[in-house]
Amino acid sequence: MNAVKAIFLKELRVEFRNKQMINSYLILSLMIIASFRFAFSIIDFSITELASPILWISFFFGGMFSLSPIYKREIEQGTKEGLLLTPISPSSIYFGKLFANLFIIFCLELFILLLFFVFFPVNIPDLFSLLCIIVISTIGITALGNLISAISSNLSQSEVMLPVLLVPVLLFTVIMSSVSVTSNVFAGANIFDVLDEVRLILAFDVVFIAVGYLLIDYILEE
Amino acid sequence: MLKNKLRILVSILAIIFILISVYFALIYTPPHEIMGDVQRIFYFHVASAWISYLAFGVTFFAGVMYLKSKDFKWDNIAFSSAEIGILFCTLGIITGSLWARPIWGVFWRWEDIKLFITFVLWLIFIAYLALRANAKSRTSKANLSAVFGIIGLICIPFSFGANRIWQQYHPTILVSSEGSLQPSMALSLIISVIAFTFLYIYILLVRVDIEKMKEEIDKLKQKVGG
């Protein structure tokens, strides 16, 4: 547990020491939302129906860029060997990085949500349910995203390979379910009306964390 | 020696069964009472789809075996099978679209769970090949692709669930049922599935051999290069 905490604090320190990185995430989020606003400015569209896919695609791409450096910088800066030589199990490294990543992505999503409401003024009947669903889905996305980021960090052209590997496994599982559930919330349901679907997303979370825990050893031993 | 004989045997069986299945699918079975002759593509469509699922299953299994044993033999099988799987998956998607156009009026229906899952599988294994192409070393290629193959197949039941939820909010267009299979049609289908399975085994054996030869050549090159 101490090891997980140490890795968690280390990752956050690295992220926040380099203010450029945080700034570029925030600017990127602004750009993503602005491009969606541009794409939908020409046509008449129902904002309640499109709100949920727009929101989730923005989360997905915003989150992806903050997932990308988390393993890669260990390789680039030559700290990977040092990290592996410490008496910490690979799964502790995985969980430490996962929690740090979750923290950063939650902050980022909150920022995207704020921007989203500015650019797409949509009515939210139940903000609490929306936030709950975002939190639950983000756990699954980050758990798998972390593992894929560890894979892609070992590849050449890792910036291109991360989205190539992430889209087929994430977009058609967690994100698809989240979009459905969130569009229901925008249409007026609360979290107890969509409990079955939320349970499925919770199952994603559990399975993806278990997969990460089991498979990270094979990836880090490279 | 034994392996060569086995390969020849499988290839002969594949050729014989393919000829039989062509006869059964195109001549022996009567045309479908509603869909007519168009329906005959069904025998090759289902067989290709079946082979693609089998091939991806083999990739998953070989990936697990590789991680357990660290023997490159399993990695070669996983990769070869994934490649063949993509080939047959593409064939399945194309033949399915050709069949769907006259029957449904469209080439593709996103609401259909079978089509959706096949498409996701296709994407996952395209990504799998891209991963292998970008790996930096032989071990890393084998390790990472085995892990990704496992993740990919674990995601499939979840895609299934996600699509079910999706459909609740995006109601599907009702399609006419495909009609029940007559005994002669079922027989033709079974024969073409057997034929395609032999074809798959034959291609897999050849493909694994090619991978082995590639490895030997690499070893020889390294020797010559010092």
HADDOCK unambig.tbl for C-alpha pairs under 7 A between the chains (distance, minus, plus):
assign (segid A and resid 151 and name CA) (segid B and resid 144 and name CA) 6.17 0.50 0.50
assign (segid A and resid 155 and name CA) (segid B and resid 134 and name CA) 5.51 0.50 0.50
assign (segid A and resid 155 and name CA) (segid B and resid 135 and name CA) 4.89 0.50 0.50
assign (segid A and resid 155 and name CA) (segid B and resid 136 and name CA) 6.05 0.50 0.50
assign (segid A and resid 156 and name CA) (segid B and resid 134 and name CA) 5.29 0.50 0.50
assign (segid A and resid 156 and name CA) (segid B and resid 135 and name CA) 6.35 0.50 0.50
assign (segid A and resid 156 and name CA) (segid B and resid 136 and name CA) 6.55 0.50 0.50
assign (segid A and resid 164 and name CA) (segid B and resid 127 and name CA) 6.00 0.50 0.50
assign (segid A and resid 165 and name CA) (segid B and resid 127 and name CA) 5.57 0.50 0.50
assign (segid A and resid 168 and name CA) (segid B and resid 120 and name CA) 6.34 0.50 0.50
assign (segid A and resid 168 and name CA) (segid B and resid 123 and name CA) 5.83 0.50 0.50
assign (segid A and resid 168 and name CA) (segid B and resid 124 and name CA) 5.35 0.50 0.50
assign (segid A and resid 169 and name CA) (segid B and resid 124 and name CA) 6.84 0.50 0.50
assign (segid A and resid 169 and name CA) (segid B and resid 152 and name CA) 6.31 0.50 0.50
assign (segid A and resid 169 and name CA) (segid B and resid 155 and name CA) 6.20 0.50 0.50
assign (segid A and resid 172 and name CA) (segid B and resid 159 and name CA) 5.58 0.50 0.50
assign (segid A and resid 173 and name CA) (segid B and resid 155 and name CA) 6.88 0.50 0.50
assign (segid A and resid 173 and name CA) (segid B and resid 158 and name CA) 5.55 0.50 0.50
assign (segid A and resid 173 and name CA) (segid B and resid 159 and name CA) 4.70 0.50 0.50
assign (segid A and resid 173 and name CA) (segid B and resid 162 and name CA) 5.62 0.50 0.50
assign (segid A and resid 176 and name CA) (segid B and resid 162 and name CA) 5.98 0.50 0.50
assign (segid A and resid 177 and name CA) (segid B and resid 162 and name CA) 4.91 0.50 0.50
assign (segid A and resid 177 and name CA) (segid B and resid 165 and name CA) 6.48 0.50 0.50
assign (segid A and resid 177 and name CA) (segid B and resid 166 and name CA) 6.73 0.50 0.50
assign (segid A and resid 180 and name CA) (segid B and resid 165 and name CA) 6.83 0.50 0.50
assign (segid A and resid 180 and name CA) (segid B and resid 166 and name CA) 5.74 0.50 0.50
assign (segid A and resid 197 and name CA) (segid B and resid 165 and name CA) 6.92 0.50 0.50
assign (segid A and resid 215 and name CA) (segid B and resid 147 and name CA) 6.76 0.50 0.50
assign (segid A and resid 218 and name CA) (segid B and resid 143 and name CA) 6.63 0.50 0.50
assign (segid A and resid 219 and name CA) (segid B and resid 143 and name CA) 6.91 0.50 0.50
assign (segid A and resid 219 and name CA) (segid B and resid 144 and name CA) 6.34 0.50 0.50
assign (segid A and resid 222 and name CA) (segid B and resid 140 and name CA) 6.21 0.50 0.50
